[in-house]
Amino acid sequence: MNEPTAAALAYGVDKSNKDMKVAVFDLGGGTFDISILEFGGGVFEVLSTNGDTHLGGDDFDQVIIDWLVQEFKNDEGADLTTDPMAMQRLKEAAEKAKIELSSSTSTEINLPYIMPVAGVPKHLVKTLTRAKFEQLAHNLIQACLEPCKKAMSDAGLNNSDIDEVILVGGSSRIPAVQKLVEDFFGKVPSKGVNPDEVVAVGACIQGAVLNKEAGVGNIVLLDVTPLTLGIETMGGVMTKLIDANTTIPCKKSEVFSTAADNQTEVTIHVLQGERPMAAQNKSIGQFNLTGIAPARRGVPQIEVTFTYSGRSETGRRFLRKSSVKRCKPGRSSSCRCLYPGCRIEQGGWCR
């Protein structure tokens, strides 16, 4: 179950008889997700979802760390990044400062004996204001806008169509983030749910629904895949199999091949994300598929099947086809090479 979907379920379980459209803005520690849902008559339907798997609270911590490193370098002429223990202390102090700035306009960062310089212990004492933090994090905050726009476009809605906005995740407490959400949707985000607890509550409700426990009522959840699923192919490219916002359950197959003569195994690297290159997406897992019969490159055909069950489980089925044929001239081949280096071209062997 996706976190934004769980949050919407927790928020709307006692309002499910009303017709509402809800935006769930989930800015957690490592990722950002935005989901648009519609519910009414006990049916919760995810209209669209978008996000950034490389945007979250850790990035906000990092801008504070970078600022502290530069300030110390300006004051003492020393580089804190060369001291792992000092960097760990900076990380803890940065997270603490970020949290405090959600409720205070300034905070003091005091790290005594942070690092010796020329044999003399040095201290790091800095005051960070909320305004300065917002300046440092400006690009990160603005990066939340594009996924929101894309999610609204995919849902076919205008911002004014949203009845409620739900904030999820600790980083959604940042005042500048809340202001951005309010300006984008034109309404103050709901204060009726705890950003740190709402996902767990929603997951419990879904568990009760699946177990058909009394008192939950008839709730139907129509979810979609939050991010694109695929595998790594030629040149480290992410080849999509199941697109984002595909209604669950779903299934997709595609045929791939080898890139070297007499190649007897290939690596299946499963990925999740929207970026074109494999290294820029989240790695779900990988393993070697062995036992491929020796043949010329491009001849073996390997069918990769993804099934998404609706329980956030992706099943991968890999079938080595017994009937292997050379791509016929004049026909576009659907085979793509799993070997990092090549892709079958029309009417030819894998190159």
KAVEN-V135201 format. One record per residue. N is the residue number from 1. D_FIRST is the distance of its C-alpha to the first C-alpha in Angstrom with 2 decimals. Layout:
N:D_FIRST + N:D_FIRST
//
This chain:
1:0.00 + 2:3.79 + 3:6.48 + 4:8.72 + 5:6.94 + 6:6.70 + 7:10.21 + 8:11.46 + 9:10.70 + 10:12.63 + 11:15.27 + 12:15.85 + 13:15.68 + 14:19.44 + 15:20.13 + 16:18.42 + 17:21.93 + 18:22.75 + 19:22.23 + 20:20.61 + 21:19.20 + 22:17.18 + 23:16.61 + 24:14.13 + 25:15.85 + 26:14.01 + 27:16.68 + 28:15.87 + 29:18.06 + 30:17.57 + 31:15.61 + 32:15.69 + 33:13.23 + 34:14.36 + 35:12.67 + 36:14.92 + 37:14.00 + 38:16.48 + 39:16.61 + 40:19.54 + 41:20.73 + 42:17.52 + 43:15.62 + 44:12.85 + 45:13.00 + 46:11.65 + 47:15.04 + 48:14.53 + 49:12.97 + 50:15.06 + 51:15.80 + 52:17.69 + 53:16.62 + 54:20.10 + 55:20.30 + 56:19.63 + 57:21.54 + 58:23.16 + 59:24.87 + 60:26.29 + 61:27.60 + 62:29.17 + 63:31.25 + 64:32.73 + 65:33.47 + 66:35.17 + 67:37.21 + 68:38.36 + 69:39.34 + 70:41.40 + 71:43.00 + 72:44.06 + 73:45.44 + 74:47.41 + 75:48.81 + 76:49.49 + 77:49.48 + 78:47.09 + 79:43.70 + 80:41.09 + 81:38.82 + 82:41.32 + 83:40.59 + 84:37.23 + 85:37.76 + 86:38.56 + 87:35.43 + 88:33.28 + 89:35.07 + 90:34.55 + 91:30.79 + 92:30.65 + 93:33.09 + 94:31.26 + 95:27.98 + 96:30.09 + 97:31.99 + 98:28.95 + 99:27.66 + 100:31.19 + 101:31.69 + 102:28.97 + 103:31.41 + 104:34.73 + 105:36.67 + 106:37.79 + 107:37.34 + 108:39.59 + 109:38.53 + 110:41.06 + 111:41.01 + 112:44.40 + 113:45.72 + 114:42.95 + 115:45.13 + 116:48.81 + 117:50.71 + 118:54.11 + 119:54.01 + 120:53.43 + 121:50.22 + 122:48.49 + 123:46.23 + 124:43.54 + 125:43.66 + 126:42.10 + 127:41.14 + 128:38.10 + 129:37.91 + 130:34.92 + 131:36.74 + 132:37.19 + 133:33.56 + 134:32.52 + 135:35.10 + 136:33.78 + 137:30.16 + 138:31.15 + 139:29.88 + 140:26.46 + 141:26.15 + 142:27.39 + 143:24.93 + 144:22.18 + 145:24.07 + 146:23.75 + 147:19.94 + 148:20.32 + 149:23.14 + 150:21.38 + 151:18.34 + 152:20.92 + 153:22.97 + 154:20.26 + 155:19.48 + 156:23.26 + 157:23.69 + 158:26.13 + 159:25.38 + 160:27.38 + 161:25.08 + 162:22.39 + 163:22.97 + 164:20.98 + 165:19.54 + 166:17.12 + 167:17.43 + 168:14.86 + 169:15.85 + 170:19.33 + 171:20.89 + 172:20.38 + 173:23.22 + 174:25.68 + 175:28.15 + 176:28.65 + 177:24.96 + 178:25.00 + 179:28.22 + 180:26.84 + 181:23.95 + 182:26.58 + 183:28.96 + 184:26.54 + 185:25.19 + 186:28.46 + 187:27.16 + 188:26.56 + 189:22.90 + 190:22.00 + 191:23.11 + 192:21.70 + 193:18.60 + 194:18.65 + 195:16.90 + 196:16.59 + 197:15.20 + 198:13.25 + 199:9.74 + 200:10.73 + 201:12.22 + 202:9.37 + 203:7.35 + 204:10.82 + 205:11.33 + 206:8.55 + 207:10.12 + 208:13.40 + 209:12.78 + 210:11.99 + 211:15.07 + 212:17.02 + 213:18.37 + 214:21.19 + 215:21.08 + 216:17.57 + 217:18.91 + 218:17.85 + 219:14.55 + 220:13.25 + 221:10.03 + 222:10.83 + 223:8.35 + 224:9.80 + 225:9.75 + 226:9.82 + 227:12.76 + 228:15.48 + 229:15.66 + 230:19.18 + 231:21.86 + 232:24.86 + 233:28.14 + 234:31.63 + 235:32.49 + 236:29.09 + 237:27.60 + 238:23.93 + 239:24.07 + 240:21.20 + 241:19.96 + 242:16.82 + 243:17.08 + 244:14.64 + 245:13.85 + 246:14.34 + 247:13.12 + 248:10.86 + 249:12.24 + 250:14.75 + 251:17.39 + 252:19.90 + 253:22.99 + 254:25.61 + 255:28.80 + 256:29.87 + 257:33.07 + 258:35.05 + 259:37.19 + 260:39.95 + 261:42.61 + 262:42.09 + 263:38.61 + 264:37.18 + 265:33.70 + 266:31.01 + 267:28.12 + 268:24.65 + 269:22.71 + 270:19.11 + 271:18.02 + 272:15.37 + 273:16.81 + 274:19.31 + 275:22.53 + 276:25.27 + 277:26.11 + 278:24.15 + 279:25.10 + 280:23.52 + 281:19.98 + 282:17.53 + 283:18.56 + 284:16.00 + 285:18.99 + 286:22.36 + 287:24.99 + 288:28.37 + 289:29.01 + 290:32.56 + 291:35.25 + 292:35.72 + 293:39.26 + 294:41.56 + 295:42.29 + 296:43.05 + 297:40.30 + 298:38.27 + 299:39.31 + 300:36.51 + 301:33.52 + 302:30.07 + 303:27.37 + 304:23.85 + 305:21.12 + 306:17.40 + 307:15.20 + 308:11.54 + 309:10.61 + 310:7.57 + 311:5.96 + 312:5.44 + 313:9.08 + 314:11.90 + 315:15.14 + 316:18.33 + 317:21.59 + 318:24.85 + 319:28.04 + 320:31.47 + 321:33.37 + 322:36.78 + 323:38.40 + 324:38.69 + 325:40.65 + 326:42.00 + 327:40.70 + 328:43.41 + 329:45.25 + 330:44.49 + 331:40.98 + 332:37.85 + 333:35.92 + 334:32.14 + 335:32.37 + 336:31.23 + 337:32.24 + 338:29.94 + 339:32.78 + 340:32.66 + 341:35.67 + 342:35.73 + 343:34.67 + 344:36.56 + 345:38.77 + 346:40.01 + 347:42.66 + 348:42.88 + 349:41.83 + 350:39.01 + 351:40.53
//
